[in-house]
Amino acid sequence: MTNTSNPICYLLFFLSLLLISSSMTNAKTHYHDFVVQATPVKRLCKTHNTITVNGMYPGPTLEVNNGDTLVVNVMNRAQYNVTIHWHGVRQIRTGWADGPEFVTQCPIRPGGSYTYRFTIQGQEGTLWWHAHSSWLRATVYGALIIRPKEGDSYPFPKPKRETALLLGEWWDANPIDVVRQATRTGAAPNVSDAYTINGQPGDLYNCSSKDTLIVPVGSGETNLLRVVNSALNQELFFKVANHKLTVVGADASYVKPFTTSVLMLGPGQTTDVLITADQSPARYYIAARAYNSAQGAPFDNTTTTAILEYKSAPCPAKGTSVKPVMPTMPAFNDTATVTAFTTSFRSPRKVSVPTKIDHNLFFTVGLGLNRCPPGASRSTCQGPNGTRFTASMNNVSFVLPSNFSLLQAHQQGIPGVFTTDFPANPPVQFDYTGNVSRSLWQPIAGTKVYRLKYGETVQLVLQGTSIFTAENHPIHLHGYDFYILAEGFGNFNPSRDTGKFNLVDPPLRNTASVPVGGWSVIRFVADNPGVWLMHCHLDVHITWGLAMAFLVENGVGELQTLEPPPKDLPLC
Ligand code: C2O
């Protein structure tokens, strides 16, 4: 065809080249502006000047395909420092766009801006984005929906509709004031006043009958619900009255489908479920309320609702009000239901779990109580028995730097910002879930990271402690997905528990619910250079220091090397 002088043939040839190249590079780049600003939001009878993105609560939903690039310009027009984290995005080589403040960047100051650029690589399903600075994420969050590449399909029948349901937590106060007060007094922060679904508490709360999300459905349809726990401090049960849910994905990885009537999500976790409208046409409550595993601790025991409404549901006769059908929720402390749910997850098929382990790590995770420092005013020691709440991993209570981000200090070799001596094991072994001696209740504050070479394999036992109280901790690792090989109660015992590891089809997640008074075992390959925070996603616990970071060195060549920092990276 090119051996011709006919100009039409040339034209056709170039057109066909164009077509080929455009079908090979159908990955798109999505540009967004996020303006972080105070916006009046009225909930529970009262209006607050709420920090939002683009005046929306929750913020905008981002919809992309696997392989696409996101370019999000964040402008801070609020009075607080802010950063945005793209929860669950692997950020391969783009750690500068991960977002946790003082870990991968300094905060965007009021009046400042920063553009996050990153590409979605090999992830499909539901993730989300949220502020990663103080407690701003109470209201600064939104969904990130990743569909298969164009031309690819879901590994399940195409749902008729898709609905993202973000579960949130609302304070009838400024959340920043709530955490500041707790930090000042050393006491536990006030619990929230409501949970929300897409920002709406639902009609079981005062002044909220109009603030109820309606999810329409046609009889016989199968729809996809993308459920995200965006609550700050509470694990949540989720149910739809009279309907079964088929779990098909979690944390932007597909899972072997299984059917359940109830979900439990820790903050940070997402669960994609199919729901078939196979009940009589009516209105059914979608409800979420607390899974509270910590004994005796105060918690928000309210229930948020939305309404699944069949389009053919008979209209209630004038003047009558037919309440939607309410699901029976599990008891607040129903750990048996949680265990049955979390142990149902499998990868869709056999996966290659790393079997040669370079780092065999054991981290305790839990709370602590600091004695009141000598001379301190009693008003600053209002934790139990005149103490201050704290939390730690392996007895280190994590302290964020304030002059440089960890990633910048690492990349530029700035000394004195962190040390690389985060311990592989707890400094003292004890009966972690028993009656822990008071001498072990006070961790050491520090900014310690654990160093990994590129490509090394890690097995990590996350062991909950019962210091002060045992509770379920949603442990989230930035920059990675990990396989969850097993979980159990009591102290992890390698000779007894190693046999229980699922090395065939364990689920791939970015947040593990470590059972109350128990343990989880995860594995991952350190194939993403950078500094990656790992923390409890109950924000009250991260505030108290339940965090650490992995420092993953560059490997060989460009593809194993962190990209250079963007020009507009905020400095401290
Ligand atoms: Cu979704 Cu470090 O968090």
Residues whose N, C-alpha, C, O or C-beta is under 5 A from the ligand:
A	BS01	C2O	H87 G268
